Amino acid sequence: MSRELRDARSLHSGREDRVDGAPSRAWWRDAVGYEVYIRSFADGNYDGVGDLVGLRDRLEHLAWLGVDLVWITPFYPSPMADHGYDVSDYCDVDPAFGTLDDFDSVVLEAHRLGLRVMVDIVPNHTSDQHPWFVDARRHRRSQHRDWYVWRDPGADGGPPNNWVSSFGGPAWTLDAGTGQYYMHLFLPEQPDLNWNERAVAEAFAQIIGFWLDRGVDGFRIDVAHSLVEDQAFPDNPTIGPVAPEMTPRQAFRCFEHLYDLDQPGVTDIYRRWRQLADQHGAVLLGEVYLHEAQRVSRYVEPDALHAAFYFKAMSMPWGAAGVRAMLAAGVESGSGRFAWVQASHDERRSVTRFGGGAEGRERALVLSTLYAGLPGMMFLYQGEELALADGVVPPDRLTDPVGTRNVNPAGSRDGARTPMPWADVDGFGFTAPGVEPWLPFGGRGAADTVSVQRRDPASWLYRYRSLIAARRSLPPTEGTVEWLVDDPDRLVAYRRGGLSVSANVSDEALDLPPLDGTWSVHFATDPACTLRRLPPRSALLALRSP
Ligand code: GLC
């Protein structure tokens, strides 16, 4: 990547890292990222599935929105049991999404627009159709056998222990041909790799090198906390009984995950990746799906990952105490290395979680405004800038195995994955008119679309764009975050140097405590916000005059 690009997008943190021996801003530290769920972003060849050409042709939207970094979910060859998170070749593109040349054209166009590109790397498991696993299950002594996790059946002939899959059912499947069980923390079609096998580490170092050489600026690391298991494979302690009608997530919570996740040694894996990434000025961002901030912080030690997603907002009920506690824990434990996020392709959209309707939309923007003044990266999930709620997917159109393979379909992630509404036309500008998209649009209307919102300066799209611009133009600040505790049931507020951020999370108007000195409004979620009064569910960023 050119030094010009780095400098052009350098941010306000003021800190410097060394890249290639030369001082350079750590561009990623306060970057605004944007998740592209590739199947649903934009369909370039009109087959109903989003793809790389579609993405390339819509990058202008992201540049206009003002984000720094685009994370693209997996586009590698895959049987698609988990829509691409079951990879059968880490160094190519699935024909459904295009070709390697198309990928190169995405990187080229993104860099031309000043955007950085992050790819998703899936090191915990492969597809069962990956040549490594096809070989591993051929024979107990095959070359790749130890690349996966095999155990003999338990004493009763059943699974070796009580571990459960995040997607429902046991975490073990019997391979009849070789008489042993293999482990899978996700689908049976996603066998876990054995990271104690050195050849696995070698293979991934090469994969990372392959994408760095193609010009990527970073990696989002799928389930970064799950790569290592306790080698004695003990049962996890049980918290409560599992019932058949539970969603996989509910069943997963019936156990204390002492031995299958978040094991010592997992960050050792990332040290080598870190050296590779640092040579290219690239960033490693982990999907560390642990809600306790302190546990997440272990992944961002100086020579491990650069940054980790902080997902606490995903499980947080709306309310001042919960929002404040979530933010404060993330600030304290994250040391600026947590990526703030409130939506993804794996969760119900935050607008829906926070109550839906106008209220849900306002709350989601309030939370983003609180994020915007904090140290650390901040991510939007596609459609968040339009304030989209979940799409409605009828039961016979569900495709997510979390929904379709379990008695209770409520865990399905399809509602968060419906295609992007670009324009108020048949096919919503996502695909051609008359083409059936892979998931229904889910009840979108004209007001949800990019084209309609782009014509209205009061739209959600413009508000998110102004928020991103406001964040980008914050003066350099190294100030620590100080929480203000006036009106603790309604107000969430902090100071950071000459920045003051106030959010009224309640449903009534709120008078603000006076600020010392002279301040001006830098961004407000609602035109009725003033330095002295916030309407219900609104927030503002204010700057102290020098
Ligand atoms: C991550 C992905 C999710 C996927 C799972 C298994 O959590 O975000 O979509 O299903 O890993 O790869």
Boltz pocket constraint, residues with backbone or C-beta under 6 A from the ligand:
constraints:
  - pocket:
      binder: B
      contacts: [[A, 82], [A, 85], [A, 86], [A, 122], [A, 186], [A, 222], [A, 223], [A, 287], [A, 345], [A, 346]]
      max_distance: 6.0
